[in-house]
């Protein structure tokens, strides 16, 4: 907000940084964050000023409240470091396509386990070059939807439970989570916005249930009551 008000940066620069943030710092903890950031950028370019600030602000609030994870960025960085150190290592023979008889004689494709024949996952199989076997680049966090990617049953269940909760429930949890503590520079704003959002949804749902529970008026009673 300060950069925009002081005209230090353009809205398009801020939106670019938000797209980067959605992927680098939120990642698979909430994959929808990247979709919303890209949509906000597209909407701003379509609307222009001043209405374009609405999708920008909406996206900013969403990113602030979303669970955070840099596991994808860390995995990319670790894999890139190995590529720089080891160079182009040979692909394991079991993963090579044996399109000719000679390739089969050379051992191409030998011992390959087709995952779909084993329920979609070949447990214990390795796909890295021999000198890198045992390396694990992606270490999924326990935050948000990314917990589903964990190999432990408990972690996977946390991710499934998160995906089952409604947006309102997730927003309420953010109010009491580590993402809205004093450590966050906009914690008070995040908490108040999330509380207001949940409160409005709860009041709307309660009012709608009250309207639905009322008995239907007899035919003509509304007209007679007005007269």
ChimeraX commands (.cxc) that place a marker at each C-alpha (Angstrom):
marker #1 position 0.00,0.00,0.00 radius 0.5
marker #1 position 2.81,2.40,0.88 radius 0.5
marker #1 position 4.57,1.75,-2.44 radius 0.5
marker #1 position 1.36,2.42,-4.36 radius 0.5
marker #1 position 0.37,5.55,-2.44 radius 0.5
marker #1 position 3.84,7.05,-2.76 radius 0.5
marker #1 position 3.97,6.00,-6.42 radius 0.5
marker #1 position 7.24,4.23,-5.71 radius 0.5
marker #1 position 6.03,1.18,-7.65 radius 0.5
marker #1 position 3.32,0.62,-10.24 radius 0.5
marker #1 position 0.38,-1.74,-9.54 radius 0.5
marker #1 position 1.70,-4.09,-12.25 radius 0.5
marker #1 position 5.00,-4.39,-10.37 radius 0.5
marker #1 position 3.12,-5.22,-7.16 radius 0.5
marker #1 position 1.01,-7.82,-8.97 radius 0.5
marker #1 position 4.15,-9.39,-10.42 radius 0.5
marker #1 position 5.60,-9.70,-6.92 radius 0.5
marker #1 position 2.32,-11.22,-5.68 radius 0.5
marker #1 position 2.46,-13.90,-8.38 radius 0.5
marker #1 position 6.02,-14.74,-7.34 radius 0.5
marker #1 position 5.01,-14.80,-3.67 radius 0.5
marker #1 position 2.06,-17.11,-4.38 radius 0.5
marker #1 position 4.34,-19.71,-5.93 radius 0.5
marker #1 position 7.54,-19.28,-3.90 radius 0.5
marker #1 position 6.16,-18.76,-0.39 radius 0.5
marker #1 position 2.69,-20.36,-0.48 radius 0.5
marker #1 position 3.21,-23.06,-3.07 radius 0.5
marker #1 position 1.33,-26.32,-2.68 radius 0.5
marker #1 position 0.08,-25.40,0.79 radius 0.5
marker #1 position -2.65,-23.58,-1.15 radius 0.5
marker #1 position -2.29,-24.05,-4.94 radius 0.5
marker #1 position -5.25,-21.76,-5.56 radius 0.5
marker #1 position -3.17,-18.79,-4.43 radius 0.5
marker #1 position -1.23,-18.83,-7.71 radius 0.5
marker #1 position -4.45,-19.04,-9.72 radius 0.5
marker #1 position -5.88,-16.04,-7.87 radius 0.5
marker #1 position -2.68,-14.01,-8.28 radius 0.5
marker #1 position -2.62,-14.63,-12.04 radius 0.5
marker #1 position -6.35,-13.82,-12.24 radius 0.5
marker #1 position -5.83,-10.58,-10.30 radius 0.5
marker #1 position -3.08,-9.55,-12.71 radius 0.5
marker #1 position -5.30,-10.31,-15.70 radius 0.5
marker #1 position -8.27,-8.50,-14.15 radius 0.5
marker #1 position -6.21,-5.40,-13.38 radius 0.5
marker #1 position -4.97,-5.18,-16.96 radius 0.5
marker #1 position -8.55,-5.58,-18.18 radius 0.5
marker #1 position -10.07,-3.02,-15.79 radius 0.5
marker #1 position -7.37,-0.42,-15.39 radius 0.5
marker #1 position -7.54,2.22,-12.65 radius 0.5
marker #1 position -9.22,2.76,-10.29 radius 0.5
marker #1 position -11.40,-0.38,-10.36 radius 0.5
marker #1 position -8.37,-2.59,-10.92 radius 0.5
marker #1 position -7.40,-2.04,-7.29 radius 0.5
marker #1 position -10.31,-4.27,-6.20 radius 0.5
marker #1 position -8.84,-7.57,-7.52 radius 0.5
marker #1 position -5.39,-6.45,-6.34 radius 0.5
marker #1 position -6.66,-5.90,-2.80 radius 0.5
marker #1 position -8.68,-9.13,-2.84 radius 0.5
marker #1 position -5.62,-11.11,-3.87 radius 0.5
marker #1 position -3.44,-9.41,-1.27 radius 0.5
marker #1 position -5.79,-10.44,1.54 radius 0.5
marker #1 position -6.02,-14.00,0.26 radius 0.5
marker #1 position -2.24,-14.38,0.05 radius 0.5
marker #1 position -1.80,-12.96,3.55 radius 0.5
marker #1 position -4.26,-15.45,5.04 radius 0.5
marker #1 position -3.13,-18.52,3.06 radius 0.5
marker #1 position -0.97,-21.25,4.66 radius 0.5
marker #1 position 2.67,-20.94,3.68 radius 0.5
marker #1 position 5.22,-23.38,2.27 radius 0.5
marker #1 position 8.44,-22.98,0.30 radius 0.5
marker #1 position 8.92,-26.74,-0.15 radius 0.5
marker #1 position 8.62,-26.56,-3.94 radius 0.5
marker #1 position 11.16,-23.75,-4.15 radius 0.5
marker #1 position 13.53,-25.66,-1.86 radius 0.5
marker #1 position 13.16,-28.81,-4.00 radius 0.5
marker #1 position 13.91,-26.87,-7.18 radius 0.5
marker #1 position 16.97,-25.24,-5.60 radius 0.5
marker #1 position 18.35,-28.58,-4.34 radius 0.5
marker #1 position 17.85,-30.29,-7.72 radius 0.5
marker #1 position 19.46,-27.37,-9.53 radius 0.5
marker #1 position 22.47,-27.53,-7.21 radius 0.5
marker #1 position 22.95,-31.24,-8.03 radius 0.5
marker #1 position 22.71,-30.55,-11.75 radius 0.5
marker #1 position 25.41,-27.90,-11.43 radius 0.5
marker #1 position 27.61,-30.23,-9.39 radius 0.5
marker #1 position 27.18,-33.49,-11.30 radius 0.5
marker #1 position 26.24,-32.31,-14.77 radius 0.5
marker #1 position 24.17,-34.42,-17.17 radius 0.5
marker #1 position 24.12,-37.88,-15.61 radius 0.5
marker #1 position 22.98,-40.90,-17.67 radius 0.5
marker #1 position 19.34,-41.93,-17.45 radius 0.5
marker #1 position 18.92,-45.33,-15.72 radius 0.5
marker #1 position 18.57,-48.09,-18.33 radius 0.5
marker #1 position 15.25,-49.29,-16.91 radius 0.5
marker #1 position 13.73,-45.92,-17.81 radius 0.5
marker #1 position 15.00,-45.89,-21.39 radius 0.5
marker #1 position 12.63,-46.75,-24.19 radius 0.5
marker #1 position 13.57,-50.00,-25.90 radius 0.5
marker #1 position 12.22,-49.22,-29.35 radius 0.5
marker #1 position 14.55,-51.63,-31.18 radius 0.5
marker #1 position 15.79,-55.16,-30.61 radius 0.5
marker #1 position 19.33,-53.86,-30.11 radius 0.5
marker #1 position 18.14,-51.55,-27.32 radius 0.5
marker #1 position 16.48,-54.49,-25.60 radius 0.5
marker #1 position 19.72,-56.44,-25.86 radius 0.5
marker #1 position 21.51,-53.49,-24.23 radius 0.5
marker #1 position 19.16,-53.73,-21.26 radius 0.5
marker #1 position 16.95,-50.75,-22.03 radius 0.5
marker #1 position 13.66,-50.98,-20.13 radius 0.5
marker #1 position 14.70,-54.12,-18.25 radius 0.5
marker #1 position 13.24,-54.26,-14.74 radius 0.5
marker #1 position 10.91,-51.33,-15.23 radius 0.5
marker #1 position 7.87,-51.45,-12.94 radius 0.5
marker #1 position 4.70,-50.02,-14.46 radius 0.5
marker #1 position 3.04,-48.00,-11.64 radius 0.5
marker #1 position -0.50,-48.57,-12.92 radius 0.5
marker #1 position -0.02,-52.32,-12.51 radius 0.5
marker #1 position 0.68,-51.69,-8.83 radius 0.5
marker #1 position -2.19,-49.40,-7.96 radius 0.5
marker #1 position -0.60,-46.24,-9.36 radius 0.5
marker #1 position 2.51,-46.27,-7.17 radius 0.5
marker #1 position 5.56,-48.52,-7.44 radius 0.5
marker #1 position 6.64,-48.52,-3.81 radius 0.5
marker #1 position 10.40,-48.51,-3.28 radius 0.5
marker #1 position 11.19,-47.82,-6.93 radius 0.5
marker #1 position 13.87,-45.27,-7.78 radius 0.5
marker #1 position 14.16,-43.09,-10.87 radius 0.5
marker #1 position 17.28,-41.00,-10.25 radius 0.5
marker #1 position 20.71,-41.67,-11.74 radius 0.5
marker #1 position 22.74,-44.17,-9.73 radius 0.5
marker #1 position 24.96,-41.54,-8.11 radius 0.5
marker #1 position 21.91,-39.68,-6.81 radius 0.5
marker #1 position 19.82,-42.62,-5.57 radius 0.5
marker #1 position 18.51,-41.84,-2.11 radius 0.5
marker #1 position 18.28,-38.10,-2.66 radius 0.5
marker #1 position 14.91,-36.62,-1.73 radius 0.5
marker #1 position 14.34,-33.16,-3.11 radius 0.5
marker #1 position 10.70,-32.49,-2.27 radius 0.5
marker #1 position 9.96,-32.41,1.45 radius 0.5
marker #1 position 6.26,-31.51,1.78 radius 0.5
marker #1 position 5.32,-29.36,4.74 radius 0.5
marker #1 position 2.48,-30.00,7.18 radius 0.5
marker #1 position 0.71,-26.79,6.18 radius 0.5
marker #1 position -2.59,-26.61,4.32 radius 0.5
marker #1 position -3.21,-28.89,1.37 radius 0.5
marker #1 position 0.45,-29.82,1.04 radius 0.5
marker #1 position 0.09,-32.19,3.98 radius 0.5
marker #1 position -1.69,-34.53,1.55 radius 0.5
marker #1 position 1.63,-35.04,-0.21 radius 0.5
marker #1 position 3.32,-36.43,2.86 radius 0.5
marker #1 position 4.09,-40.12,2.90 radius 0.5
marker #1 position 2.96,-40.58,6.52 radius 0.5
marker #1 position -0.73,-41.45,7.07 radius 0.5
marker #1 position -1.08,-38.72,9.69 radius 0.5
marker #1 position 0.25,-36.04,7.36 radius 0.5
marker #1 position -1.95,-37.13,4.49 radius 0.5
marker #1 position -5.02,-37.09,6.75 radius 0.5
marker #1 position -4.25,-33.53,7.85 radius 0.5
marker #1 position -4.23,-32.46,4.22 radius 0.5
marker #1 position -7.51,-34.22,3.46 radius 0.5
marker #1 position -9.12,-32.67,6.55 radius 0.5
marker #1 position -7.97,-29.21,5.43 radius 0.5
marker #1 position -9.47,-29.67,1.96 radius 0.5
marker #1 position -12.80,-30.75,3.47 radius 0.5
marker #1 position -13.15,-27.62,5.57 radius 0.5
marker #1 position -15.06,-24.70,4.13 radius 0.5
marker #1 position -13.42,-21.40,3.24 radius 0.5
marker #1 position -15.15,-19.79,6.22 radius 0.5
marker #1 position -13.73,-22.37,8.63 radius 0.5
marker #1 position -10.25,-21.90,7.20 radius 0.5
marker #1 position -10.51,-18.14,7.58 radius 0.5
marker #1 position -11.59,-18.51,11.21 radius 0.5
marker #1 position -8.58,-20.74,11.88 radius 0.5
marker #1 position -6.26,-18.13,10.41 radius 0.5
marker #1 position -7.37,-15.66,13.09 radius 0.5
marker #1 position -5.84,-17.89,15.76 radius 0.5
marker #1 position -2.98,-19.32,13.73 radius 0.5
marker #1 position 0.66,-18.36,13.49 radius 0.5
marker #1 position -0.08,-16.42,10.31 radius 0.5
marker #1 position -1.91,-13.70,12.24 radius 0.5
marker #1 position 0.49,-13.24,15.15 radius 0.5
marker #1 position 2.45,-10.13,15.99 radius 0.5
marker #1 position 5.31,-11.45,13.87 radius 0.5
marker #1 position 3.33,-10.61,10.75 radius 0.5
marker #1 position 3.55,-6.93,9.65 radius 0.5
marker #1 position -0.13,-6.89,8.73 radius 0.5
marker #1 position -1.40,-9.30,11.39 radius 0.5
marker #1 position -4.02,-6.98,12.88 radius 0.5
marker #1 position -5.49,-6.25,9.45 radius 0.5
marker #1 position -5.49,-9.94,8.51 radius 0.5
marker #1 position -7.22,-10.95,11.74 radius 0.5
marker #1 position -9.89,-8.26,11.59 radius 0.5
marker #1 position -10.63,-8.94,7.91 radius 0.5
marker #1 position -10.90,-12.68,8.47 radius 0.5
marker #1 position -13.11,-12.25,11.54 radius 0.5
marker #1 position -15.37,-9.86,9.64 radius 0.5
marker #1 position -15.54,-12.28,6.70 radius 0.5
marker #1 position -16.52,-15.22,8.89 radius 0.5
marker #1 position -19.00,-13.11,10.85 radius 0.5
marker #1 position -20.77,-11.92,7.70 radius 0.5
marker #1 position -21.02,-15.48,6.38 radius 0.5
marker #1 position -22.38,-16.76,9.69 radius 0.5
marker #1 position -24.99,-13.99,9.89 radius 0.5
marker #1 position -26.06,-14.57,6.29 radius 0.5
marker #1 position -26.40,-18.32,6.85 radius 0.5
marker #1 position -28.38,-17.78,10.05 radius 0.5
marker #1 position -30.73,-15.30,8.37 radius 0.5
marker #1 position -31.31,-17.65,5.45 radius 0.5
marker #1 position -32.11,-20.54,7.77 radius 0.5
marker #1 position -34.58,-18.33,9.63 radius 0.5
marker #1 position -36.34,-17.34,6.41 radius 0.5
marker #1 position -36.54,-20.96,5.25 radius 0.5
marker #1 position -37.95,-22.08,8.60 radius 0.5
marker #1 position -40.87,-19.62,8.54 radius 0.5
marker #1 position -44.22,-21.14,7.53 radius 0.5
marker #1 position -45.59,-20.07,4.16 radius 0.5
marker #1 position -48.25,-17.35,4.29 radius 0.5
marker #1 position -51.75,-18.28,3.12 radius 0.5
marker #1 position -52.69,-17.15,-0.34 radius 0.5
marker #1 position -53.77,-13.51,-0.37 radius 0.5
marker #1 position -52.64,-12.84,3.19 radius 0.5
marker #1 position -49.79,-10.57,2.09 radius 0.5
marker #1 position -52.12,-8.40,0.05 radius 0.5
marker #1 position -54.68,-8.20,2.88 radius 0.5
marker #1 position -52.04,-7.25,5.42 radius 0.5
marker #1 position -50.92,-4.35,3.26 radius 0.5
marker #1 position -54.46,-3.06,2.87 radius 0.5
marker link #1:1,2 radius 0.2
marker link #1:2,3 radius 0.2
marker link #1:3,4 radius 0.2
marker link #1:4,5 radius 0.2
marker link #1:5,6 radius 0.2
marker link #1:6,7 radius 0.2
marker link #1:7,8 radius 0.2
marker link #1:8,9 radius 0.2
marker link #1:9,10 radius 0.2
marker link #1:10,11 radius 0.2
marker link #1:11,12 radius 0.2
marker link #1:12,13 radius 0.2
marker link #1:13,14 radius 0.2
marker link #1:14,15 radius 0.2
marker link #1:15,16 radius 0.2
marker link #1:16,17 radius 0.2
marker link #1:17,18 radius 0.2
marker link #1:18,19 radius 0.2
marker link #1:19,20 radius 0.2
marker link #1:20,21 radius 0.2
marker link #1:21,22 radius 0.2
marker link #1:22,23 radius 0.2
marker link #1:23,24 radius 0.2
marker link #1:24,25 radius 0.2
marker link #1:25,26 radius 0.2
marker link #1:26,27 radius 0.2
marker link #1:27,28 radius 0.2
marker link #1:28,29 radius 0.2
marker link #1:29,30 radius 0.2
marker link #1:30,31 radius 0.2
marker link #1:31,32 radius 0.2
marker link #1:32,33 radius 0.2
marker link #1:33,34 radius 0.2
marker link #1:34,35 radius 0.2
marker link #1:35,36 radius 0.2
marker link #1:36,37 radius 0.2
marker link #1:37,38 radius 0.2
marker link #1:38,39 radius 0.2
marker link #1:39,40 radius 0.2
marker link #1:40,41 radius 0.2
marker link #1:41,42 radius 0.2
marker link #1:42,43 radius 0.2
marker link #1:43,44 radius 0.2
marker link #1:44,45 radius 0.2
marker link #1:45,46 radius 0.2
marker link #1:46,47 radius 0.2
marker link #1:47,48 radius 0.2
marker link #1:48,49 radius 0.2
marker link #1:49,50 radius 0.2
marker link #1:50,51 radius 0.2
marker link #1:51,52 radius 0.2
marker link #1:52,53 radius 0.2
marker link #1:53,54 radius 0.2
marker link #1:54,55 radius 0.2
marker link #1:55,56 radius 0.2
marker link #1:56,57 radius 0.2
marker link #1:57,58 radius 0.2
marker link #1:58,59 radius 0.2
marker link #1:59,60 radius 0.2
marker link #1:60,61 radius 0.2
marker link #1:61,62 radius 0.2
marker link #1:62,63 radius 0.2
marker link #1:63,64 radius 0.2
marker link #1:64,65 radius 0.2
marker link #1:65,66 radius 0.2
marker link #1:66,67 radius 0.2
marker link #1:67,68 radius 0.2
marker link #1:68,69 radius 0.2
marker link #1:69,70 radius 0.2
marker link #1:70,71 radius 0.2
marker link #1:71,72 radius 0.2
marker link #1:72,73 radius 0.2
marker link #1:73,74 radius 0.2
marker link #1:74,75 radius 0.2
marker link #1:75,76 radius 0.2
marker link #1:76,77 radius 0.2
marker link #1:77,78 radius 0.2
marker link #1:78,79 radius 0.2
marker link #1:79,80 radius 0.2
marker link #1:80,81 radius 0.2
marker link #1:81,82 radius 0.2
marker link #1:82,83 radius 0.2
marker link #1:83,84 radius 0.2
marker link #1:84,85 radius 0.2
marker link #1:85,86 radius 0.2
marker link #1:86,87 radius 0.2
marker link #1:87,88 radius 0.2
marker link #1:88,89 radius 0.2
marker link #1:89,90 radius 0.2
marker link #1:90,91 radius 0.2
marker link #1:91,92 radius 0.2
marker link #1:92,93 radius 0.2
marker link #1:93,94 radius 0.2
marker link #1:94,95 radius 0.2
marker link #1:95,96 radius 0.2
marker link #1:96,97 radius 0.2
marker link #1:97,98 radius 0.2
marker link #1:98,99 radius 0.2
marker link #1:99,100 radius 0.2
marker link #1:100,101 radius 0.2
marker link #1:101,102 radius 0.2
marker link #1:102,103 radius 0.2
marker link #1:103,104 radius 0.2
marker link #1:104,105 radius 0.2
marker link #1:105,106 radius 0.2
marker link #1:106,107 radius 0.2
marker link #1:107,108 radius 0.2
marker link #1:108,109 radius 0.2
marker link #1:109,110 radius 0.2
marker link #1:110,111 radius 0.2
marker link #1:111,112 radius 0.2
marker link #1:112,113 radius 0.2
marker link #1:113,114 radius 0.2
marker link #1:114,115 radius 0.2
marker link #1:115,116 radius 0.2
marker link #1:116,117 radius 0.2
marker link #1:117,118 radius 0.2
marker link #1:118,119 radius 0.2
marker link #1:119,120 radius 0.2
marker link #1:120,121 radius 0.2
marker link #1:121,122 radius 0.2
marker link #1:122,123 radius 0.2
marker link #1:123,124 radius 0.2
marker link #1:124,125 radius 0.2
marker link #1:125,126 radius 0.2
marker link #1:126,127 radius 0.2
marker link #1:127,128 radius 0.2
marker link #1:128,129 radius 0.2
marker link #1:129,130 radius 0.2
marker link #1:130,131 radius 0.2
marker link #1:131,132 radius 0.2
marker link #1:132,133 radius 0.2
marker link #1:133,134 radius 0.2
marker link #1:134,135 radius 0.2
marker link #1:135,136 radius 0.2
marker link #1:136,137 radius 0.2
marker link #1:137,138 radius 0.2
marker link #1:138,139 radius 0.2
marker link #1:139,140 radius 0.2
marker link #1:140,141 radius 0.2
marker link #1:141,142 radius 0.2
marker link #1:142,143 radius 0.2
marker link #1:143,144 radius 0.2
marker link #1:144,145 radius 0.2
marker link #1:145,146 radius 0.2
marker link #1:146,147 radius 0.2
marker link #1:147,148 radius 0.2
marker link #1:148,149 radius 0.2
marker link #1:149,150 radius 0.2
marker link #1:150,151 radius 0.2
marker link #1:151,152 radius 0.2
marker link #1:152,153 radius 0.2
marker link #1:153,154 radius 0.2
marker link #1:154,155 radius 0.2
marker link #1:155,156 radius 0.2
marker link #1:156,157 radius 0.2
marker link #1:157,158 radius 0.2
marker link #1:158,159 radius 0.2
marker link #1:159,160 radius 0.2
marker link #1:160,161 radius 0.2
marker link #1:161,162 radius 0.2
marker link #1:162,163 radius 0.2
marker link #1:163,164 radius 0.2
marker link #1:164,165 radius 0.2
marker link #1:165,166 radius 0.2
marker link #1:166,167 radius 0.2
marker link #1:167,168 radius 0.2
marker link #1:168,169 radius 0.2
marker link #1:169,170 radius 0.2
marker link #1:170,171 radius 0.2
marker link #1:171,172 radius 0.2
marker link #1:172,173 radius 0.2
marker link #1:173,174 radius 0.2
marker link #1:174,175 radius 0.2
marker link #1:175,176 radius 0.2
marker link #1:176,177 radius 0.2
marker link #1:177,178 radius 0.2
marker link #1:178,179 radius 0.2
marker link #1:179,180 radius 0.2
marker link #1:180,181 radius 0.2
marker link #1:181,182 radius 0.2
marker link #1:182,183 radius 0.2
marker link #1:183,184 radius 0.2
marker link #1:184,185 radius 0.2
marker link #1:185,186 radius 0.2
marker link #1:186,187 radius 0.2
marker link #1:187,188 radius 0.2
marker link #1:188,189 radius 0.2
marker link #1:189,190 radius 0.2
marker link #1:190,191 radius 0.2
marker link #1:191,192 radius 0.2
marker link #1:192,193 radius 0.2
marker link #1:193,194 radius 0.2
marker link #1:194,195 radius 0.2
marker link #1:195,196 radius 0.2
marker link #1:196,197 radius 0.2
marker link #1:197,198 radius 0.2
marker link #1:198,199 radius 0.2
marker link #1:199,200 radius 0.2
marker link #1:200,201 radius 0.2
marker link #1:201,202 radius 0.2
marker link #1:202,203 radius 0.2
marker link #1:203,204 radius 0.2
marker link #1:204,205 radius 0.2
marker link #1:205,206 radius 0.2
marker link #1:206,207 radius 0.2
marker link #1:207,208 radius 0.2
marker link #1:208,209 radius 0.2
marker link #1:209,210 radius 0.2
marker link #1:210,211 radius 0.2
marker link #1:211,212 radius 0.2
marker link #1:212,213 radius 0.2
marker link #1:213,214 radius 0.2
marker link #1:214,215 radius 0.2
marker link #1:215,216 radius 0.2
marker link #1:216,217 radius 0.2
marker link #1:217,218 radius 0.2
marker link #1:218,219 radius 0.2
marker link #1:219,220 radius 0.2
marker link #1:220,221 radius 0.2
marker link #1:221,222 radius 0.2
marker link #1:222,223 radius 0.2
marker link #1:223,224 radius 0.2
marker link #1:224,225 radius 0.2
marker link #1:225,226 radius 0.2
marker link #1:226,227 radius 0.2
view
